[in-house]
Amino acid sequence: MKKDTLLKEVEKCYLFKDQYKKLLSNYQNVIILGNGGSSSIASHITQDYTKKLCKRSFTFSDASRLTCYSNDYGYEEAYKVFLSEFADKENTLVVLISSSGNSENIINCADWCELNSIPTVVLTGFDEYNILKTKPMKNRKINFWVNSDDYGIVECAHMIFLHMVVE
C-alpha cells in the first residue's frame, strides 16, 4: 500500500516538471524554507540548485541565526524576518514546504510573500484542506499537495519534486 501511494505521488511530481523548471529559469534567487525534516530537504536542495542550476539558493538552517531570530522575534515570525532580509523582491522565487500545511511560521511566510508580491511554490501533504494549500494566494505559482498522512511518503515526494529539475 505505501509503495503504491509513493509511486502514485512520484508520478504526480513529474506532471509538474516542465512547469517548475520553466518557473525556476525565471529567477536567479531561490529561497526554500521548511521545518524539521522539511528544513533538511530545503538545505539539501539549495546546494544542488546552486551547484547544478547556478542559482543563488538559500535556506534558513544556520543554528545560530535560527536561534537568534527565534529568540528575538519568536519562532512563528523568525522565518518571515529572514525572508524580509534576504528576498530580492524583483528576482526571488520562494518555495515553502510544510508536510502538514499548518506550520504557523511557514503560513506567516506565505502571507509575507503575498503582501510583497513574491512568487511562491507551496509543497504540502496530509489533509487535503490544510491551511497552506487552501489559502488564497494570487502569487502562488505551484500548489503541490501529497495525498498521504505518512511523513516518509510526503517528505520523499517533496524531495523528488524539488530534485526532478536538477540534471
N, C-alpha and C positions, 0 to 999 in steps of 0.2 A: 504494500500500500504506500509506504513512504517513498519507495523507489519510483512508483508511478507518478506520485504527486510531484516529486522533484523533476522528473523528466518532462512532465507537462509544463512546469514553470520555466524550465530551461528553454524549451521550445518557444514559450511566450516571450522570453528575453530577446530572442533573435528576431522577433517580429519588429522590435524597436531599433535594431542595429543601425540601419541606414539613417533613420531619423535622428538618433542620438549622435552618430558620427558626424552628420552634417551640422547639427547644433554645436557640437564641440569645435568644429572648424571655424565657427564664427567668433570665438572668444580666445583671447590669449591667456586669460587668468581663469582658473577653476578652483573654487573653494568647496571642499567636501567635508560635511560635518555629520557626526553621529555620536551616540552614547555607547559605552561598553564595547560589545563585540562590533557594533557598527562603527565605532571610533577606530577600531583596529582595521576594519575594512577600508575606511577613509584614509588612514595612514599608509596602508599598503598601496592603494591605487594612486594616491598623489605622487608617489615615487615613480610609478610606471608612466603616468601622464607626463611628468617632467622629462623622464629619460627617453621614452619611446615616442611621445607625441609632441615633444618640445613645447609643452605648456608650462606656464608659471602656475604650479598647482600647490595648494596649501591645505592644511587641516589644523585643527586645534587640539593637539595632543601633547604639547610640551608641558610636563608636570608642573614646573614652577610657574609658568604663565597661567595654566588652568587653575591651580590652587590660589594664585594671587587674584585672578579675576573673580573666582567663586567667592573668595573672602570679601573682596571689595564691592562686588555688585550683586552677589547672590547667585547660586547655581543656575536659577531659571533665567537670569539675564546675562550670564558670562559669555555665552556663545554669541549672543546678539551684539555685545560690545566688541567682541573680536571681529565680527563681520563689519561693524561700523568703522573699525580701524584699518581693515585690510581689503575690503571690497572696493575696487575701482568701478565706480558706477557706470562707466562708459564701456568697459571691456571685461566684465566678470560674469561668469556663469556660476551659480551656487547649486550644489547638489546636497539635498537634505535626506538623511537616512534615519528612519525610526521603525524598528521592527513592529512595534505596537501601533505606531502612528499617533500616539498620545503623549509623547515626551514633551513636557511643557517648554523646556529650553529650545527644542527644535521647532515647536509651534511658534514660539516667540521669534525665531529666526525667519520663519515663513512670513510672519506679519511684517517684520522689518524689511524683508525683500520686497514685499508688495508695496509698502509705503514708499520705498525708494526705487521702484520700477526695475528691480533686478530680476533678470530671467532665472527661473528656478526649475530644477528637476527634483521630483519627490519620489522616494522609494519607501514603501511601507509594506506591511503584512498584517496577519491576524484578522481582526474584524474588518469586514468589507466597508463598514460605515465609520471607520476611525476618523478622528478629527482632522488629521493632516491630509488624508485622502479626499475627504468630502468638503473641506473648507473652500469657499470661493477664492480663487486666485487667478487674476487675469494675466499675470506674468509667469504662471506655471506652464512650461513647455512640454513636459512629460510627467505623467502621473502613473507610476508603475507600482502596482499592488500585487503581492504574492498571496495566493489563495491557500494559506496554511496557518495553523496556530503553533507550528513546530519551529522553534528558533533555528535549528540546524537547517531546515529547508529554506526558511526566509532569508537567513544570512547568506547561505550558499547562492541562492538565486540573485540576491543583491550584488554579490561579488562577481558573479558571471555577467550580470547586466553591465556593470561598470567595466569589466575586463574585456568584454567582447569586441571593443573597438581598438584594443591595443594589438598591433600586428607587427 
